[in-house]
Amino acid sequence: MLLSHKTIIKLSDNYSNIIGHMCYAAYKLWNICNYEKLHNKELNLPVSFPDWYYQKAAHKDDLWFKQLPSQTAQETCKQLDKAWKSYFTLTKTGGVENPKPPKFKHDNIAVIYMQNAIQHNNDTVKLTISKGLKNFMSAEYGINETFLYLKNPVFKNINSIKQIKIYPPENNICNIIVIYEILDVLKLTDNGKYLSIDLGIHNLMTCFNSNTHETFIVGRKYLALEHFYYKEIARVQSQWYTQQSEAGIKYPKSSKHIKKLYEKKNNAIRDYLHKITRHIINYCVSNDIHTVVIGDINGIRKDNTKDDKFNQQLHALPYNKIYNMLEYKLILEGINFVKQTESYSSQTSPLANEVCKKNAVKSNRIYRGLYADGTNIWNADCVGAYNILKLYLKNNATGLNPYGIKVPEVIKVAV
């Protein structure tokens, strides 16, 4: 199984200069290849459309290609190829209205080192530098490095590194993403203990334990966290664009401050999602739960009958990130991860014999996220989590207690 880990590396002045030049060369190579793809008919190329394999051969002796290790330059071409394939797919399927082809880059981009160009020893990786870049750095700056030696504690606990993605450095610090392989963990057998999860907007994850019949909510701070950063970004953008407009700049570019705020927002949200998904994993381990069943919202996202505000909120939430984080963390513990379609799970009473269209009563969902069935009132998200498990068990609710879902505990996770 492949996993990824994001970390930072502190660089010397020489290393920062070398990596900065590689990121610049990758940006130039991307734009040259992208121009060929956009204008292939005008350029009278010998192929109907220049794919990465053609461009690799066509540009192997060019300046920017030779400034990069061979596999790194090829990977830049491949990444551009993937972007174009996505564009063609969207054009054919109509997945996005009026899709636009991949854009030109306006600044340095990340470079990717593949496995063959990486030598790994304990907490250090040794990365190759192309001959063209060595000669250039020696002639222009008197830098005579033959390899890059990057040191980080993360490397110490990794056996098989498949890829390292290095982002453009700033102030001698750069972000890197390490993709590595681990041995598959043996899956635990079904022991009849389940945790079902309903994904929501205000309550990001509402959970039901089939063994203890308790419910709890995690992720309630997500929207507040996101709104805080968007409000701050909007404030800074307003000031910046006003200043640019007053200076007579017709098409102002985004400022470094705004870019930093977006980066800070993304890091804060990623950290929060890791914390709440880690809470789920720790809960499963401590309660001997062998199977996690989570509602699959893909069908809901495609439903155009919802109002615009609901659709906007739903599409903005990071459900795919939650799926991915939960899945790989559960797999590492041997816990089974199951996506379950949640048709009518939020509209059917937990007292009903079967979760189906016949038993779905939409009007039972009342004010402030409550579900009412006669004199019984439940938290609506807890009803969803309970019914998702019923759907997974083929409506065999023997041993399940719907009355345990009345008062969910709200788990507070530090932001």
C-alpha positions in Angstrom: 0.0 0.0 0.0 1.2 3.5 -0.9 1.1 6.3 1.7 2.3 9.9 1.7 3.8 12.2 4.3 4.2 16.0 4.0 7.1 17.6 5.9 9.5 20.5 5.6 13.3 20.5 5.0 15.7 23.2 6.0 18.2 23.9 3.2 21.6 25.5 3.0 22.0 28.5 0.6 23.6 26.3 -2.0 20.8 23.6 -1.9 18.1 26.3 -1.9 19.7 27.8 -5.0 20.0 24.5 -6.8 16.4 23.4 -6.0 15.1 26.9 -6.9 16.7 26.5 -10.4 15.2 23.0 -10.9 11.7 24.4 -10.0 12.3 27.2 -12.5 13.4 24.7 -15.2 10.3 22.6 -14.5 8.1 25.7 -14.9 9.7 26.6 -18.2 9.5 23.0 -19.5 5.8 22.8 -18.5 5.0 26.0 -20.5 6.9 25.0 -23.6 5.2 21.6 -23.7 1.8 23.1 -23.0 2.3 25.6 -25.8 2.9 22.7 -28.2 -0.3 21.0 -27.1 -2.3 24.1 -27.4 -0.9 25.0 -30.9 0.0 21.6 -32.3 -1.8 22.2 -35.6 -0.2 25.6 -36.2 3.3 24.2 -35.4 2.9 21.4 -38.0 4.2 18.8 -35.6 4.8 15.3 -37.0 2.2 13.8 -34.6 -1.6 14.5 -34.4 -1.2 15.5 -30.7 2.1 15.7 -28.8 1.9 13.3 -25.8 4.5 13.1 -23.1 6.5 10.4 -24.8 6.9 12.5 -28.0 7.8 15.6 -26.0 10.3 13.7 -23.9 12.2 12.7 -27.1 11.7 16.1 -28.8 13.1 18.2 -25.9 15.7 15.9 -24.4 18.5 18.1 -25.7 16.8 21.4 -24.8 18.2 23.7 -22.0 15.4 23.3 -19.5 15.1 19.5 -20.0 18.8 19.2 -19.4 18.6 21.3 -16.2 16.6 18.5 -14.6 17.4 14.8 -13.9 16.0 12.8 -16.8 13.2 11.1 -14.8 12.2 14.4 -13.2 11.9 16.1 -16.6 9.9 13.2 -17.9 7.6 13.3 -14.8 6.9 17.0 -15.5 5.8 16.1 -19.1 3.7 13.2 -17.6 1.9 15.5 -15.1 1.0 17.9 -18.0 -0.3 14.9 -20.0 -2.5 13.8 -17.1 -4.0 17.4 -16.9 -4.8 17.3 -20.6 -6.4 13.8 -20.3 -8.6 15.1 -17.5 -9.6 18.1 -19.8 -10.5 15.8 -22.7 -12.5 13.5 -20.4 -14.5 16.4 -19.0 -15.1 17.7 -22.5 -16.5 14.3 -23.6 -18.5 13.5 -20.5 -19.8 17.0 -19.8 -18.8 16.6 -16.1 -18.0 20.3 -16.0 -19.6 23.0 -18.0 -17.2 24.6 -20.5 -14.0 23.0 -19.2 -10.7 24.9 -19.9 -7.5 23.3 -21.0 -4.5 23.3 -18.6 -3.1 26.8 -17.9 0.4 28.1 -18.3 2.4 28.3 -15.1 3.3 31.8 -13.9 5.9 30.8 -11.3 8.2 28.0 -10.2 6.6 24.5 -9.8 7.4 21.5 -7.8 9.8 18.9 -9.1 9.3 15.1 -8.6 12.1 12.6 -8.0 11.2 9.0 -8.8 12.5 5.9 -7.1 15.5 5.2 -9.4 16.9 8.7 -8.7 16.7 8.3 -4.9 19.2 6.7 -2.6 17.9 6.2 0.9 20.0 5.6 4.0 18.6 6.0 7.5 17.3 9.6 7.9 19.0 10.9 4.7 18.1 10.7 1.0 20.7 11.3 -1.7 19.2 12.9 -4.9 20.9 13.2 -8.3 21.6 16.6 -10.0 21.7 16.7 -13.8 25.0 17.3 -15.5 23.6 20.4 -17.2 22.6 22.0 -13.9 25.9 21.0 -12.3 27.9 22.8 -15.0 25.6 25.8 -14.9 25.7 26.2 -11.0 29.5 25.8 -11.1 30.0 28.4 -13.9 27.5 31.0 -12.6 27.6 30.7 -8.8 30.8 28.6 -8.0 28.6 25.9 -6.5 30.1 22.5 -7.0 27.6 20.1 -5.4 27.4 16.7 -7.1 24.3 15.4 -5.1 21.6 16.7 -2.8 21.6 15.2 0.7 18.3 15.9 2.4 18.0 15.0 6.0 14.7 14.5 7.9 13.5 12.2 10.8 10.6 11.1 8.6 13.0 9.2 6.3 14.2 7.1 9.2 10.9 5.2 9.6 10.4 4.6 5.9 11.7 1.5 4.1 10.6 1.9 0.5 10.5 5.5 -0.9 8.7 5.6 -4.3 8.6 9.3 -4.9 9.7 12.7 -3.4 7.9 15.9 -4.5 9.9 19.0 -3.7 8.2 22.4 -3.7 10.0 25.7 -4.5 12.0 26.9 -1.5 11.3 30.1 0.4 13.9 31.5 2.9 15.9 28.2 2.7 12.8 26.1 3.7 10.8 23.9 1.3 7.9 21.6 1.7 8.3 18.0 0.4 5.8 15.1 0.0 7.3 11.6 0.4 5.3 8.8 -1.1 6.3 5.4 0.3 5.2 1.8 0.3 4.3 -0.3 3.4 3.4 -4.0 3.7 -0.3 -4.8 3.7 -1.8 -5.4 7.1 -3.9 -8.5 7.6 -7.6 -7.5 7.9 -9.5 -8.3 11.1 -12.4 -10.7 10.9 -15.9 -9.5 11.4 -16.7 -9.7 15.1 -20.1 -8.2 15.0 -19.0 -4.8 16.4 -19.5 -1.9 14.0 -19.1 1.9 13.9 -21.4 3.6 11.4 -20.7 7.2 10.3 -23.1 9.7 8.7 -21.4 12.7 7.0 -23.0 16.1 7.4 -22.6 19.8 6.9 -22.8 21.1 10.5 -21.8 17.9 12.1 -19.0 16.6 9.9 -19.1 13.0 11.3 -21.9 11.6 13.4 -21.1 8.1 14.7 -23.1 5.1 16.1 -21.5 2.2 18.0 -23.5 -1.0 17.4 -22.1 -2.7 20.5 -22.7 0.1 23.1 -25.5 1.8 21.2 -24.0 5.2 21.9 -23.6 8.0 19.5 -21.1 10.8 19.3 -20.3 13.8 17.0 -16.9 14.9 15.8 -16.0 17.7 13.4 -18.4 20.4 14.6 -15.7 23.1 14.4 -14.9 22.5 10.7 -17.3 25.1 9.3 -16.2 27.8 11.8 -12.6 27.1 11.0 -13.2 27.5 7.3 -15.3 30.6 7.7 -12.7 32.2 9.8 -10.0 31.9 7.1 -12.3 32.8 4.2 -13.4 36.0 6.1 -9.8 36.9 6.7 -8.8 36.2 3.1 -11.8 38.3 1.8 -10.7 41.2 4.1 -7.1 41.1 2.8 -8.1 40.7 -0.8 -10.4 43.7 -0.6 -7.6 45.9 0.8 -5.1 44.6 -1.8 -7.3 45.0 -4.8 -8.4 48.5 -3.7 -4.7 49.5 -3.5 -4.0 48.0 -6.9 -7.0 49.7 -8.5 -6.0 53.1 -7.1 -2.5 52.5 -8.5 -4.0 52.1 -12.0 -3.4 48.4 -12.3 -6.2 46.9 -14.4 -5.5 43.2 -13.7 -3.9 42.9 -10.3 -2.2 39.7 -9.3 -2.7 37.9 -6.0 -0.3 39.1 -3.2 2.1 36.9 -1.3 0.1 37.6 1.8 -3.1 36.2 0.2 -1.3 33.1 -1.0 0.1 32.6 2.5 -3.4 32.8 4.0 -4.7 30.2 1.6 -1.7 28.0 2.5 -2.4 28.5 6.2 -6.1 27.7 5.7 -5.3 24.5 3.9 -2.8 23.4 6.5 -5.2 24.2 9.4 -8.0 22.2 7.7 -5.7 19.3 6.9 -4.5 19.2 10.5 -8.0 19.3 11.9 -9.2 16.5 9.6 -6.2 14.4 10.7 -7.1 15.0 14.3 -10.8 14.0 14.0 -10.0 10.9 11.8 -7.3 9.9 14.3 -10.0 10.1 17.1 -12.2 7.7 15.1 -9.3 5.2 14.7 -8.4 5.4 18.4 -12.0 4.9 19.3 -12.3 1.8 17.1 -9.1 0.3 18.5 -10.1 0.9 22.2 -13.7 -0.5 21.6 -12.5 -3.6 19.6 -14.5 -2.5 16.5 -13.5 -4.4 13.4 -15.7 -2.7 10.7 -16.4 1.0 10.0 -19.4 1.7 7.7 -19.6 5.2 6.3 -22.3 6.8 4.2 -21.4 7.2 0.5 -22.5 10.7 -0.5 -21.6 10.5 -4.2 -25.2 10.1 -5.2 -26.2 13.1 -3.1 -23.6 15.3 -4.7 -25.1 14.5 -8.1 -28.6 15.3 -6.9 -29.7 18.5 -8.5 -33.0 18.7 -6.6 -31.4 20.3 -3.5 -31.4 24.1 -3.1 -28.3 26.1 -4.3 -27.1 26.9 -0.7 -27.2 23.3 0.3 -25.4 22.2 -2.9 -22.7 24.9 -2.4 -22.1 23.8 1.2 -22.0 20.1 0.3 -19.5 20.5 -2.6 -17.3 22.7 -0.5 -16.8 20.0 2.3 -13.8 17.8 2.1 -15.5 14.4 2.1 -13.0 12.7 -0.3 -10.2 13.8 2.1 -12.1 12.3 5.0 -12.7 9.0 3.1 -9.0 8.8 2.2 -7.7 9.6 5.7 -10.0 7.2 7.4 -9.4 4.4 4.9 -5.6 4.4 5.1 -5.5 4.8 8.9 -8.1 2.0 9.4 -6.2 -0.3 7.0 -3.0 0.3 9.1 -5.0 -1.2 12.0 -6.5 -4.0 10.0 -10.0 -2.5 10.4 -12.4 -3.0 7.5 -13.6 0.2 5.8 -16.9 0.1 3.9 -18.8 2.7 1.9 -22.5 2.3 2.1 -25.1 4.0 -0.1 -27.4 5.9 2.2 -30.7 6.0 0.3 -33.5 7.2 2.6 -31.4 6.8 5.7 -32.1 10.3 6.9 -35.9 10.1 6.2 -36.7 6.7 7.6 -37.6 6.3 11.3 -35.1 4.2 13.3 -38.2 2.3 14.6 -39.1 1.2 11.0 -38.5 -2.5 10.1 -36.8 -1.5 6.8 -34.9 1.5 5.4 -36.6 2.1 2.1 -38.7 4.6 0.1 -42.0 3.2 1.4 -41.0 4.0 5.0 -39.3 7.4 4.2 -41.2 10.4 5.7 -39.4 13.6 4.8 -41.6 15.7 6.9 -40.4 13.9 10.1 -37.2 15.9 9.8 -38.0 19.0 11.8 -36.4 22.2 13.1 -32.8 22.3 14.2 -31.7 18.9 12.9 -34.3 16.8 14.8 -36.2 13.8 13.6 -39.6 13.1 15.1 -41.7 9.9 15.0 -44.7 10.4 17.1 -43.5 11.1 20.7 -40.0 10.0 19.9 -37.5 12.7 19.0 -33.9 12.0 17.8 -31.0 13.9 16.5 -31.4 13.7 12.7 -27.8 13.0 11.9 -27.8 10.2 14.5 -30.8 8.7 12.7 -28.8 8.7 9.5 -25.8 7.0 11.1 -28.1 4.3 12.7 -29.9 3.6 9.4 -26.7 3.5 7.4 -25.7 0.5 9.6 -29.1 -1.1 9.1 -28.6 -0.8 5.3 -25.2 -2.4 5.6 -26.7 -5.3 7.7 -29.5 -5.7 5.1 -32.1 -4.3 7.5 -31.3 -7.0 10.1 -31.4 -4.7 13.2 -31.4 -7.6 15.7 -29.6 -6.4 18.8 -29.6 -2.7 17.8 -31.2 -0.2 20.1 -32.5 3.0 18.5 -33.2 4.7 21.8 -29.5 5.0 22.4 -29.2 7.6 19.7 -31.3 10.3 21.5 -28.5 12.2 23.1 -25.2 12.2 21.2 -22.0 13.2 22.8 -20.2 16.1 21.1 -16.4 15.3 21.0 -14.3 18.5 21.1 -11.1 18.2 19.1 -8.4 20.9 19.5 -8.2 23.2 16.4 
